Amino acid sequence: MKTQAAIFLIAIASVPMGVQAQNEAKTPLSEGATAAVEWQACVSHNEAATRLACFDRWAAQQSPHAAAVAPTSGNVPPVLASTQPPAEPTAPALPPASPTSAALSPAPLPDCRSGPQSALSRFWELEAGSDCGRFNIRGYKPISLSLIGADSVNTAPSSPTAGHTASYQPYLQGETRLQLSVRTKIGQGLLSHLDSAKRDSLWFGYSQQSYWQVFNEPLSRPFRNTDHEPELMYILPTDAELPHGWRLRYSGVSLNHQSNGQTLPLSRSWNRIILMAGAEKGDQFSLTGRFWQRMPEDAASDDNPGISDYVGRAELSGLWNLDKRNTLGVTLRHALMATANGSWRFDWLRAIGNPGRDSLTSGLRFHVQLFSGYGDSLVDYNRSRTVLSIGLSLVDW
């Protein structure tokens, strides 16, 4: 009787749960069962063991895992089947990303200076993949610091124009040379008929070259000469096949001013219109040409008459990439006259340091340069000399 009374008290305490169970979906207890066992039916059992087993089955139905238990065979009591440990829950599978959401995710932008395009395409940003945008500072000519040894030095620069002969200065043949050169793209897409993958562009560049008498302590280590060269350039992609595997890559025009910023008697300056073009053969060879016409000046105020007959009217430069670290270069200038004045320059550059970008060598180079002829600087436009320079250059940045 005590057992029956305890069971009856448990049933009374569970009245709210039983009412809720009547409103929920029913779970089969055994094969062929169609309705859940209610606790009221368990009270009608006379035997204590039967009544307890009935309440156990009813309690198992209230577990959240009971609905997931499949019906068992008749050999296993339903109460045992419902009290087995529940399986470990598994994390729900994530839904596959929709094409729309994938399209909204921005793809990583390629590096416009280390892509698969050719060297000239990356330098002048001729294609969409090599376009770095406007108003970014880019390298132009190498930024360099060199030790100079020459066969002579101009201690009293002169020009045929009256008042352009300087007094003697005890300059040394050994000195240093500093070169700075930068450019920025200020416009692009000026010709709308071009293919959408090609980019014509307008650039502004500035270069500066200084000769510094750093070893000349008696003369207070002066800068012997500094040349300034601002330039406005328009570059047009001009893709065409050439013989022997060469390909024309660009053509362009430039307005160029060069002066040394000095007063008389050392003042030197001139203005030019320059036509240019560039071609490549794979990644190993490149060839660039420039032809210029000096803008006329009044003879009485011309600081450097006949400069084109000395420095030249055309320039041809070639680069040969021996491998990723070594490059040879040759530059020829010619006056295109019977006097055959001009100059030649030979360069060897070797990359040092670690690569700054994927697949490219470091932009820092050890360089050796040998120059001979006219126009090593503006103040020497009419004086030929041979110069050996050794130092460091920063290119391709």
Phi, psi and chi 1 to 4 in degrees:
 res  aa     phi    psi   chi1   chi2   chi3   chi4
   1 MET       -  -37.8  -67.6  -59.8  -67.6      -
   2 LYS   -61.0  -39.9  -67.5 -178.7  178.7  179.5
   3 THR   -63.3  -44.0  -56.7      -      -      -
   4 GLN   -63.3  -40.5  -66.9  178.2   -5.2      -
   5 ALA   -63.4  -39.7      -      -      -      -
   6 ALA   -63.1  -42.3      -      -      -      -
   7 ILE   -64.3  -39.1  -65.9  173.5      -      -
   8 PHE   -65.4  -40.7 -178.2   76.0      -      -
   9 LEU   -63.9  -38.0  -68.7  175.3      -      -
  10 ILE   -61.8  -41.9  -65.9  173.6      -      -
  11 ALA   -64.8  -41.8      -      -      -      -
  12 ILE   -63.0  -41.4  -67.0  -59.2      -      -
  13 ALA   -65.6  -19.9      -      -      -      -
  14 SER   -99.9   14.2  -54.6      -      -      -
  15 VAL   -56.9  -49.7  168.9      -      -      -
  16 PRO   -58.0  -38.4  -23.8   34.9      -      -
  17 MET   -66.2  -38.3  -63.1  178.7   63.9      -
  18 GLY   -66.0  -38.2      -      -      -      -
  19 VAL   -64.0  -41.7  174.1      -      -      -
  20 GLN   -64.2  -37.9 -177.6 -179.4    2.3      -
  21 ALA   -64.1  -27.1      -      -      -      -
  22 GLN   -70.0  -27.0  -70.4  177.5   -6.4      -
  23 ASN   -88.3  -10.9  -63.6  -32.5      -      -
  24 GLU   -92.3  167.1  -66.2  177.9  -10.0      -
  25 ALA   -65.9  143.6      -      -      -      -
  26 LYS   -87.8  147.6  -55.1  -60.2 -173.8  -69.9
  27 THR  -116.1  133.2  -56.8      -      -      -
  28 PRO   -65.3  137.5   21.2  -30.3      -      -
  29 LEU   -88.2  -33.1  -63.3  176.8      -      -
  30 SER  -149.5  176.3   60.9      -      -      -
  31 GLU   -63.2  128.2 -174.5  175.8   -0.2      -
  32 GLY    90.7   -8.8      -      -      -      -
  33 ALA   -74.3  143.2      -      -      -      -
  34 THR  -122.0   -8.4   58.8      -      -      -
  35 ALA  -141.4  152.1      -      -      -      -
  36 ALA   -75.8  152.9      -      -      -      -
  37 VAL   -79.4  125.2  177.4      -      -      -
  38 GLU   -93.3  153.4  -63.0  179.5   -9.6      -
  39 TRP   -67.5  -24.4   68.0  -90.6      -      -
  40 GLN   -63.4  -33.6  -66.3   92.6  -22.9      -
  41 ALA   -68.2  -29.3      -      -      -      -
  42 CYS   -69.1  -28.5  -61.7      -      -      -
  43 VAL   -67.0  -26.8  178.2      -      -      -
  44 SER   -74.0  -12.9   61.6      -      -      -
  45 HIS   -74.1  136.2  -67.9  -72.9      -      -
  46 ASN   -83.9  -38.7  -64.8  -35.6      -      -
  47 GLU   -75.3  133.2  -64.0  -68.3  -29.9      -
  48 ALA   -62.9  -42.0      -      -      -      -
  49 ALA   -65.5  -41.0      -      -      -      -
  50 THR   -66.4  -42.1  -55.8      -      -      -
  51 ARG   -64.1  -41.5 -171.6  179.9  -62.1  108.9
  52 LEU   -64.1  -41.4 -178.7   59.1      -      -
  53 ALA   -63.8  -36.5      -      -      -      -
  54 CYS   -64.3  -45.2  179.5      -      -      -
  55 PHE   -64.7  -34.9  -85.3  106.0      -      -
  56 ASP   -61.2  -43.6  -74.0  -18.8      -      -
  57 ARG   -64.3  -39.3  -71.8 -166.8  -62.7  -87.9
  58 TRP   -66.4  -42.5  173.7   83.1      -      -
  59 ALA   -62.5  -36.7      -      -      -      -
  60 ALA   -63.5  -32.5      -      -      -      -
  61 GLN   -65.8  -25.1  -70.5  178.3   -1.7      -
  62 GLN   -79.3  -13.2  -48.2  -45.8  -52.9      -
  63 SER   -70.0  140.9  171.0      -      -      -
  64 PRO   -65.2  -19.0   18.8  -29.9      -      -
  65 HIS   -85.6  -11.3  -61.0  -70.1      -      -
  66 ALA   -66.6  -35.7      -      -      -      -
  67 ALA   -66.9  -21.7      -      -      -      -
  68 ALA   -86.9   -6.7      -      -      -      -
  69 VAL   -83.1  126.9  177.7      -      -      -
  70 ALA   -75.8  153.8      -      -      -      -
  71 PRO   -59.9  142.4  -20.1   30.2      -      -
  72 THR  -104.8  168.5   58.9      -      -      -
  73 SER   -73.8  166.0   63.5      -      -      -
  74 GLY   -66.7  -15.6      -      -      -      -
  75 ASN   -77.2  -17.6  -62.6  -32.2      -      -
  76 VAL  -112.4  125.0  179.8      -      -      -
  77 PRO   -58.4  138.2  -20.6   31.4      -      -
  78 PRO   -57.0  -35.2  -23.8   33.4      -      -
  79 VAL   -64.4  -34.2   62.7      -      -      -
  80 LEU   -72.0  -37.7  -64.1  178.9      -      -
  81 ALA   -65.6  -35.6      -      -      -      -
  82 SER   -78.9  -15.9   63.4      -      -      -
  83 THR  -100.3   11.6   55.9      -      -      -
  84 GLN   -68.9  149.0  -64.1  -63.1  -42.1      -
  85 PRO   -58.9  133.7  -19.2   29.0      -      -
  86 PRO   -68.8  150.5   26.2  -33.8      -      -
  87 ALA   -68.5  151.4      -      -      -      -
  88 GLU   -64.1  132.1  -71.1  -68.4  -29.4      -
  89 PRO   -68.6  143.8   24.8  -33.1      -      -
  90 THR  -106.7  147.4   57.2      -      -      -
  91 ALA   -68.7  137.8      -      -      -      -
  92 PRO   -65.1  142.3   23.9  -33.0      -      -
  93 ALA   -67.9  137.5      -      -      -      -
  94 LEU   -73.8  139.9  -64.6  175.9      -      -
  95 PRO   -68.1  144.0   24.2  -32.9      -      -
  96 PRO   -62.5  144.1   23.6  -33.2      -      -
  97 ALA   -65.5  134.4      -      -      -      -
  98 SER   -77.5  152.8   63.7      -      -      -
  99 PRO   -57.8  -31.1  -21.6   31.0      -      -
 100 THR   -66.6  -45.0  -56.3      -      -      -
 101 SER   -67.2  -34.7   62.4      -      -      -
 102 ALA   -65.7  -36.2      -      -      -      -
 103 ALA   -70.0  -28.7      -      -      -      -
 104 LEU   -76.0  -20.7  -66.2  177.0      -      -
 105 SER   -73.5  123.6  -60.2      -      -      -
 106 PRO   -69.9  131.5   24.1  -31.4      -      -
 107 ALA   -76.2  148.6      -      -      -      -
 108 PRO   -62.9  136.0   20.9  -31.8      -      -
 109 LEU   -76.7  137.0  -64.5  175.7      -      -
 110 PRO   -72.2  154.1   25.3  -33.0      -      -
 111 ASP   -75.9  116.9 -172.0  -14.4      -      -
 112 CYS   -68.5  -12.7   54.5      -      -      -
 113 ARG  -107.7    5.1  -75.1  179.7  -83.3  179.2
 114 SER  -140.3   25.6   62.6      -      -      -
 115 GLY   -80.3 -171.7      -      -      -      -
 116 PRO   -78.8   -2.6   29.2  -34.8      -      -
 117 GLN   -67.9  166.3  -67.5   79.3   17.5      -
 118 SER   -73.5  168.7   67.6      -      -      -
 119 ALA   -63.4  -43.3      -      -      -      -
 120 LEU   -68.6  -34.3  -73.7  179.9      -      -
 121 SER   -63.9  -42.8  176.4      -      -      -
 122 ARG   -69.0  -35.5  -67.7 -166.7  -58.6  -92.4
 123 PHE   -67.3  -45.1 -172.7   83.8      -      -
 124 TRP  -101.7    4.8  -71.6  113.6      -      -
 125 GLU    53.4   56.6  -57.2 -177.6   14.3      -
 126 LEU   -80.8  -17.0  -58.4  175.5      -      -
 127 GLU  -127.8  167.6  -58.2  170.3   72.5      -
 128 ALA   -59.9  -40.8      -      -      -      -
 129 GLY   -70.2  -18.2      -      -      -      -
 130 SER  -108.3   11.2   57.8      -      -      -
 131 ASP   -81.5  114.9 -177.6    7.2      -      -
 132 CYS   -97.2    4.9  -67.8      -      -      -
 133 GLY    87.6  177.2      -      -      -      -
 134 ARG   -95.5  158.5  -64.8 -179.2  -61.4  162.0
 135 PHE    60.4   31.4  -57.8  111.3      -      -
 136 ASN  -100.1  142.8  -64.8  -48.1      -      -
 137 ILE   -80.9  122.6  -60.3  -61.1      -      -
 138 ARG  -122.5  158.0  -63.8  -73.2  -52.7  -89.3
 139 GLY   -73.0  152.0      -      -      -      -
 140 TYR  -122.8  -96.3 -173.5   18.1      -      -
 141 LYS   -79.3  161.5  -59.5  173.3 -176.2  178.3
 142 PRO   -59.6  139.6  -24.5   34.0      -      -
 143 ILE   -87.2  118.1  -63.8  177.5      -      -
 144 SER  -141.2  156.6   61.1      -      -      -
 145 LEU  -132.2  123.4  171.1   62.7      -      -
 146 SER  -135.0  148.9  -50.5      -      -      -
 147 LEU   -92.6  134.9  -68.0  175.2      -      -
 148 ILE  -115.2  133.8  -62.4  -63.8      -      -
 149 GLY  -128.9  128.2      -      -      -      -
 150 ALA  -131.7  159.7      -      -      -      -
 151 ASP   -79.4  -14.1   63.0  -17.3      -      -
 152 SER  -161.6  168.1   64.1      -      -      -
 153 VAL  -142.3  142.5   64.0      -      -      -
 154 ASN   -82.3   99.5 -161.0  -11.6      -      -
 155 THR   -85.3  -13.5   55.8      -      -      -
 156 ALA  -147.4   76.1      -      -      -      -
 157 PRO   -58.0  143.2  -22.8   33.7      -      -
 158 SER  -145.9  161.9   64.7      -      -      -
 159 SER  -143.6  150.8  164.3      -      -      -
 160 PRO   -61.0  -21.8  -23.8   33.6      -      -
 161 THR   -69.8  140.8  -54.5      -      -      -
 162 ALA   -59.9  139.1      -      -      -      -
 163 GLY    80.0   15.3      -      -      -      -
 164 HIS  -116.7   26.9  -76.3   68.3      -      -
 165 THR  -113.2  120.2  -60.2      -      -      -
 166 ALA   -87.4  160.2      -      -      -      -
 167 SER   -77.7  163.2   59.6      -      -      -
 168 TYR   -66.5  138.3  169.6   80.3      -      -
 169 GLN  -131.4  133.0  -64.1  -67.8  -27.9      -
 170 PRO   -76.9   65.0   29.3  -34.1      -      -
 171 TYR   -73.0  149.8  -67.5  131.4      -      -
 172 LEU   -94.1  151.4  -59.6  179.5      -      -
 173 GLN   -74.1  -26.6  -67.4  176.3 -142.2      -
 174 GLY   -90.5  126.7      -      -      -      -
 175 GLU  -155.8 -173.6   53.5 -171.0   -9.9      -
 176 THR  -120.4  156.9   61.5      -      -      -
 177 ARG  -127.0  132.2 -178.6  173.6   63.1 -160.2
 178 LEU  -114.7  132.5  -55.1  172.9      -      -
 179 GLN  -130.2  128.1  178.8  169.4  -76.4      -
 180 LEU  -119.0  141.5  -56.8  175.2      -      -
 181 SER  -159.1  124.2 -174.6      -      -      -
 182 VAL  -139.6  166.6  -64.9      -      -      -
 183 ARG  -155.3  162.7   63.5 -164.1  166.1  111.9
 184 THR  -146.3  146.8 -175.5      -      -      -
 185 LYS   -87.4  121.9 -177.3  164.6   56.4  175.7
 186 ILE  -106.6   -5.9   58.9  177.2      -      -
 187 GLY  -164.4  154.3      -      -      -      -
 188 GLN  -157.4  165.2   64.6 -179.2   14.4      -
 189 GLY    65.5   35.6      -      -      -      -
 190 LEU   -76.4  -25.7  -55.0 -179.6      -      -
 191 LEU  -107.6  110.0  -63.6 -178.1      -      -
 192 SER   -75.1  -16.7   58.9      -      -      -
 193 HIS   -80.4   -4.6   72.1  -85.9      -      -
 194 LEU   -68.4  155.0  -73.5  178.2      -      -
 195 ASP   -56.6  144.0 -173.4  -71.4      -      -
 196 SER   -61.9  -21.6   59.6      -      -      -
 197 ALA   -83.8  -11.7      -      -      -      -
 198 LYS  -101.7  154.8  -68.0 -176.5  170.9   58.9
 199 ARG  -133.6  110.3  -62.3  -74.3 -169.5  -87.4
 200 ASP   -84.3  157.7   65.3  -33.4      -      -
 201 SER  -154.3  156.2   52.1      -      -      -
 202 LEU  -119.9  127.2 -175.3   65.6      -      -
 203 TRP  -123.0  150.5  -62.8   77.2      -      -
 204 PHE  -120.1  129.0  175.0   76.0      -      -
 205 GLY  -126.0  153.8      -      -      -      -
 206 TYR  -140.7  130.9  173.5   77.5      -      -
 207 SER  -129.1  147.8  -59.3      -      -      -
 208 GLN  -142.2  131.9  177.0  179.6  -53.2      -
 209 GLN  -128.7  127.5  178.4 -179.0  -94.7      -
 210 SER  -126.6  138.1  -60.1      -      -      -
 211 TYR  -104.1  121.2  -78.3   96.5      -      -
 212 TRP  -116.5  120.9 -177.0   17.2      -      -
 213 GLN   -81.9   63.1  -70.5  -87.4  -59.0      -
 214 VAL   -67.1  -22.8   67.2      -      -      -
 215 PHE   -93.7   -1.7  -54.0  112.9      -      -
 216 ASN   -94.1   75.9 -161.6  -22.8      -      -
 217 GLU   -65.5  -40.3 -175.5  177.2   -0.1      -
 218 PRO   -59.2  -27.3  -25.4   35.9      -      -
 219 LEU   -98.9   11.8 -153.5   58.4      -      -
 220 SER    67.0   31.1 -169.1      -      -      -
 221 ARG    49.7   59.9  -49.8 -178.9 -164.2  -84.3
 222 PRO   -81.0  162.9   33.5  -36.8      -      -
 223 PHE   -83.0  115.0  -79.3   86.7      -      -
 224 ARG   -68.7  -38.1 -177.8  171.7   63.2   86.6
 225 ASN  -161.4  144.0 -175.7   74.2      -      -
 226 THR  -134.6  123.2  -63.1      -      -      -
 227 ASP  -103.9  135.6  -66.7  -26.7      -      -
 228 HIS  -113.8  137.0  -51.8  -89.1      -      -
 229 GLU  -141.2   85.3 -171.1  174.4    0.0      -
 230 PRO   -78.6  151.5   26.2  -31.0      -      -
 231 GLU  -153.8  137.8 -169.6  171.3    5.1      -
 232 LEU  -115.2  122.6 -174.0   65.0      -      -
 233 MET  -127.2  135.3  -59.4  159.9  -78.7      -
 234 TYR  -111.3  127.9  172.8   73.3      -      -
 235 ILE  -118.8  129.0  -58.1  -62.6      -      -
 236 LEU  -117.8  122.2  177.7   67.7      -      -
 237 PRO   -60.9  126.4  -20.6   31.8      -      -
 238 THR  -134.6   85.6  -46.4      -      -      -
 239 ASP   -91.3  117.2 -162.6    0.1      -      -
 240 ALA  -152.4  142.9      -      -      -      -
 241 GLU   -73.9  138.2  -66.6  -76.8   -8.3      -
 242 LEU  -121.6  163.5  -61.9  175.4      -      -
 243 PRO   -61.0  155.4  -22.0   33.1      -      -
 244 HIS    62.2   33.3  -52.4  -65.4      -      -
 245 GLY    83.0    4.5      -      -      -      -
 246 TRP   -83.1  155.4  -73.9   84.4      -      -
 247 ARG  -136.9  126.5  178.7  178.4  -70.9  -85.7
 248 LEU   -71.6  132.3 -178.0   64.0      -      -
 249 ARG  -111.3  -36.8  -62.2  -65.2  -63.7  149.8
 250 TYR  -155.7  162.4   74.0   89.2      -      -
 251 SER  -137.0  163.4   56.0      -      -      -
 252 GLY  -171.3  175.7      -      -      -      -
 253 VAL  -140.2  148.0   61.6      -      -      -
 254 SER  -137.9  143.6  166.0      -      -      -
 255 LEU  -105.9  118.5  -62.0  178.0      -      -
 256 ASN  -124.2  132.4 -179.2  -74.8      -      -
 257 HIS  -122.1  136.4  169.8   77.1      -      -
 258 GLN  -137.2  129.7 -170.8  176.9   22.2      -
 259 SER  -154.7  162.5   65.7      -      -      -
 260 ASN  -103.4    4.1   63.5   -1.4      -      -
 261 GLY    64.3   19.1      -      -      -      -
 262 GLN   -97.0  159.5  -64.1  -82.1    0.3      -
 263 THR   -90.1  172.3   57.7      -      -      -
 264 LEU   -63.2  142.6  -67.3  177.8      -      -
 265 PRO   -94.6    7.1   33.6  -35.1      -      -
 266 LEU   -96.5    0.7  -66.1  174.9      -      -
 267 SER   -64.3  130.8  175.2      -      -      -
 268 ARG  -141.9  137.2  -55.9  -72.6 -174.7  -89.5
 269 SER  -166.6  157.0   67.6      -      -      -
 270 TRP  -161.6  161.2   63.3  -33.0      -      -
 271 ASN  -124.8  142.2  -59.6  -62.0      -      -
 272 ARG  -137.5  153.3  -65.7  176.4  -71.7  171.0
 273 ILE  -108.2  124.3  -62.1  176.5      -      -
 274 ILE  -118.7  127.8  -55.4  174.0      -      -
 275 LEU   -97.2  140.9  -60.0  178.4      -      -
 276 MET  -143.7  159.6   64.0 -174.6   77.6      -
 277 ALA  -158.4  158.8      -      -      -      -
 278 GLY  -143.5  144.0      -      -      -      -
 279 ALA  -136.9  159.4      -      -      -      -
 280 GLU  -137.7  157.5  -68.9  175.0  -43.7      -
 281 LYS  -130.8   97.0 -175.4  176.4 -178.4  180.0
 282 GLY    62.0 -149.1      -      -      -      -
 283 ASP   -97.2    4.6  -65.4  -30.8      -      -
 284 GLN   -99.0  -36.1 -165.4  170.6   16.8      -
 285 PHE  -126.0  143.5  -60.6   97.9      -      -
 286 SER  -141.4  151.1   66.1      -      -      -
 287 LEU  -141.3  125.8 -164.3   63.1      -      -
 288 THR  -126.1  142.3   58.3      -      -      -
 289 GLY  -128.9  146.5      -      -      -      -
 290 ARG  -138.1  137.0  -55.6 -158.0  -53.7  166.3
 291 PHE  -129.3  130.8  171.0   80.2      -      -
 292 TRP  -129.8  156.7   56.1   81.7      -      -
 293 GLN  -125.9  123.6  176.2   63.5   46.8      -
 294 ARG   -70.9  137.5 -176.1 -173.3 -177.7 -173.4
 295 MET   -74.6  135.7  -59.7  173.2  109.7      -
 296 PRO   -65.4  147.5   21.1  -30.6      -      -
 297 GLU  -132.8  156.8  -65.7 -173.3   27.2      -
 298 ASP   -66.6  132.2 -177.4   65.2      -      -
 299 ALA   -60.2  -32.3      -      -      -      -
 300 ALA   -71.6  -25.9      -      -      -      -
 301 SER  -110.8    7.9   59.1      -      -      -
 302 ASP   -73.8  114.9 -171.2   -6.4      -      -
 303 ASP   -68.6  -30.1  -68.9  -30.6      -      -
 304 ASN  -141.1   73.8   25.1 -111.4      -      -
 305 PRO   -63.6  142.4   21.9  -31.9      -      -
 306 GLY    75.2   17.1      -      -      -      -
 307 ILE   -61.5  -34.4 -172.8  172.8      -      -
 308 SER   -65.9  -30.6  -63.8      -      -      -
 309 ASP   -71.8  -19.9  -65.4  -28.2      -      -
 310 TYR   -98.8  -59.4  -69.5  100.0      -      -
 311 VAL   -69.5  -37.5  173.7      -      -      -
 312 GLY   123.0  172.5      -      -      -      -
 313 ARG  -122.5   -3.2  -65.7  178.2  174.0   85.8
 314 ALA  -152.0  154.1      -      -      -      -
 315 GLU  -141.6  136.8  176.8 -176.0  -84.1      -
 316 LEU  -128.2  123.7 -173.5   64.2      -      -
 317 SER  -122.9  135.5  -63.0      -      -      -
 318 GLY  -127.5  142.7      -      -      -      -
 319 LEU  -123.9  138.6  -73.2  178.5      -      -
 320 TRP  -127.2  112.7  176.5   19.1      -      -
 321 ASN   -85.3  101.1  -64.9  -44.2      -      -
 322 LEU   -63.5  -41.3  -61.1  174.3      -      -
 323 ASP  -158.9 -167.1   49.5   42.8      -      -
 324 LYS   -69.3  -14.9  -74.5 -171.3  174.1 -176.9
 325 ARG  -110.9  -20.6  -70.3 -166.9  171.0  -87.6
 326 ASN  -121.5  131.5  -65.9  -82.5      -      -
 327 THR  -134.1  136.0  -60.1      -      -      -
 328 LEU  -110.9  141.4  -61.8  179.1      -      -
 329 GLY  -137.5  146.2      -      -      -      -
 330 VAL  -134.4  133.8  174.5      -      -      -
 331 THR  -128.7  127.1  -60.8      -      -      -
 332 LEU  -118.7  132.9  -55.8  174.7      -      -
 333 ARG  -120.1  143.2  -72.5 -179.3  176.7  176.5
 334 HIS  -142.8  145.5 -159.5  -82.5      -      -
 335 ALA   -78.8  -11.8      -      -      -      -
 336 LEU    57.9   33.2  -56.5 -179.3      -      -
 337 MET  -132.6  169.4  -58.0  -71.8  -73.9      -
 338 ALA   -64.8  -24.6      -      -      -      -
 339 THR   -68.0  -22.2   52.5      -      -      -
 340 ALA    59.7   31.2      -      -      -      -
 341 ASN   -74.4  169.2  -71.8  -29.1      -      -
 342 GLY   147.3 -144.0      -      -      -      -
 343 SER  -166.2  166.0   63.7      -      -      -
 344 TRP  -136.2  151.4   59.7  -94.9      -      -
 345 ARG  -141.9  136.0 -172.2 -178.9   75.4 -133.2
 346 PHE  -118.7  133.5  172.6   80.2      -      -
 347 ASP  -128.0  140.7  -65.4  -86.1      -      -
 348 TRP  -127.1  126.3  169.9   49.3      -      -
 349 LEU  -124.4  135.1  -62.8   98.7      -      -
 350 ARG  -127.2  125.7  177.7  173.4  175.2   80.0
 351 ALA   -69.4  139.8      -      -      -      -
 352 ILE  -130.8  156.2   57.6  178.6      -      -
 353 GLY    87.0 -178.7      -      -      -      -
 354 ASN   -88.0  155.5  -63.8  -38.3      -      -
 355 PRO   -60.3  139.8  -21.4   31.4      -      -
 356 GLY   -84.9  -22.5      -      -      -      -
 357 ARG  -143.6  161.4  -63.7 -173.0  -64.3  -83.6
 358 ASP   -57.5  139.1  -67.7  -16.7      -      -
 359 SER    66.9    2.9   75.7      -      -      -
 360 LEU  -118.8  151.8  -66.1  179.3      -      -
 361 THR   -79.6  173.2   56.7      -      -      -
 362 SER   -62.1  149.0  166.4      -      -      -
 363 GLY   -78.0   -9.4      -      -      -      -
 364 LEU   -86.9  130.1 -172.8   61.3      -      -
 365 ARG  -126.4  141.7  -56.0  -73.8 -161.6  -87.0
 366 PHE   -86.8  130.4  168.3   76.6      -      -
 367 HIS  -130.4  150.5   79.0 -110.9      -      -
 368 VAL  -129.0  129.8  176.1      -      -      -
 369 GLN  -133.1  138.0 -177.5 -173.6   98.7      -
 370 LEU  -125.6  122.3 -176.7   62.5      -      -
 371 PHE  -121.9  143.9  171.2   90.9      -      -
 372 SER  -149.0  128.7 -176.5      -      -      -
 373 GLY   136.7 -156.9      -      -      -      -
 374 TYR   -99.0  152.0  -66.3   89.5      -      -
 375 GLY    86.2   21.8      -      -      -      -
 376 ASP   -59.4  -31.5 -176.0   43.3      -      -
 377 SER  -147.1  164.3   66.3      -      -      -
 378 LEU   -64.5  -36.5  -92.8 -177.6      -      -
 379 VAL   -68.5  -17.8   78.9      -      -      -
 380 ASP  -106.2   25.3  -68.4  -33.8      -      -
 381 TYR   -60.2  -30.6   86.9   93.7      -      -
 382 ASN  -111.1   22.3   55.7   -4.5      -      -
 383 ARG  -132.0  122.6  179.9 -172.4  178.3   95.1
 384 SER   -86.9  137.5  178.0      -      -      -
 385 ARG  -154.2  163.1   70.4  176.5 -166.3  147.9
 386 THR  -113.5  130.9  -60.5      -      -      -
 387 VAL  -131.4  130.8 -179.2      -      -      -
 388 LEU  -110.2  127.5  174.6   66.0      -      -
 389 SER  -128.2  139.9   61.2      -      -      -
 390 ILE  -133.3  132.2  -60.8  174.8      -      -
 391 GLY   179.8 -153.3      -      -      -      -
 392 LEU  -120.3  141.8  -63.1  175.3      -      -
 393 SER  -131.4  145.8  -67.8      -      -      -
 394 LEU  -111.7  119.4 -177.6   62.3      -      -
 395 VAL  -129.5  164.4  -58.8      -      -      -
 396 ASP    54.2   58.5 -168.0   27.7      -      -
 397 TRP  -128.6      -   59.4  -81.6      -      -
